[in-house]
Amino acid sequence: MASLSVFSARTFIRGWIYLLAAWLVVVPIGSARAGSWTGTLQDGSVLKVDPDSHRAMRYYNGSMAPLWDGTHRLEDGSVVIVRDGQAVPTESMMNSWMGEPGSEPSMRARYCDQLVRKVCGFHDECRRDQPCILARQLLGMEREQQRRMPVGAGSWAHTPSGGECRDALSNPAFPTCGSSTPGAEQTACRKLVEKVCGDADQCETAKACSPARQLLQMESDERLQSADPKALTPTGAECEKAMDNVFFEPCRS
């Protein structure tokens, strides 16, 4: 991997412009844009989310209307959050939109975005640290390389900087933000680690401490690749269950 110290300080800020007006007009269900993500709400109505605008529309009994803001549970038990009429993209939505014009790929393939999340923090709490600055430079370079791609290559085509970011994700020079900082974000697995390892690692030799830390790492990796890092991940759900498991006994030192 090339030395990161020679990278340009260029950064590029890209905003997403949502197409609002077209989805404020009530139209027949058959005219919904092909490629819209579709799900079924628990009341039997159909939810469709446009890949460009993220506008959430509810279809029921032959009529269509914007879905109200709030948290909505689907028939399969998953949750969709709507804010200002737009759905917060879930991993399922991102995966269904991959390869379609105007859409973003799954976070699993966006290595520079993952790297920025990892070293800068999910809330940008490590933004002044050198690894974060370098990660943002890589992200800016990736955006510029994508902009220069030939027409038809796709705005999210793989780039050399994307490859650098993929390698950097496993490079110790790019540590996880707050991984050893007291008071780090209290995710389900971090709560488990603090329970069995202690809030100051005073029980780090306990038999359940190492497995708890492995779960925390798995949860972190899942959050890096998730469309919504605030959502509970599969490993996070396992950590919640583990809180009541006798194997993960609390630190008593």
ZILINRA-V158310 format. One line per field, one symbol per residue. ss: DSSP state (H for helix, E for strand, C for the rest). phi: phi as a letter, one per 20 degrees, with the letter a starting at -180 (. if undefined). psi: psi as a letter, one per 20 degrees, with the letter a starting at -180 (. if undefined). Layout:
ss=???
phi=???
psi=???
This chain:
ss=CCCHHHCCCCCCCCCCCCCCHHHHCCCCHHHCCCCCEEEEECCCCEEEECCCCCEEEEEECCEEEECCCEEEEECCCCEEEEECCEECCCHHHHHHHCCCCCCCCCHHHCHHHHHHHHHHCCCCCCCCCHHHHHHHHHHHHHHHHHHCCCCCCCCCCCCHHHHHHHHHCCCCCCCCCCCCCCCCCCCHHHHHHHHHHCCCCCCCCCHHHHHHHHHHHHHHHHHHCCCCCCCCCHHHHHHHHHCCCCCCCCCCC
phi=.ffffeffefccdddeeeedffeeefcfgfeggfnffcbdffenfddccffeemfedddblndcbgfffqdceegenfccddclndffgeffffffegnegndefggfddffffffgfeenfdmfdfefggfgffffffffffffffefggnfnfdffcgfffffffffdeffdfffmfcegmfgeegfffffffeenfcmfdfeffeffffffffffffffffeefcfeffegfffffffffdeffefffce
psi=pqpiiiqqjpqpopqpopogghjipprqhijqppiqpprprhjirppppphgijppppppljrqqqpqqappprhjirqppppkippoprhggghhipiqpjrqrqihimhhhggggghiqikkikhiqghgghghgggghggghhhjqqpiipikqqrhhhhghghhhjpiimqppjhkpqjrpmrghhhgghghiqikkikiiqhigghhhghggggghhhhjqhniiqprghhhhhghhhjphhmqqpj.
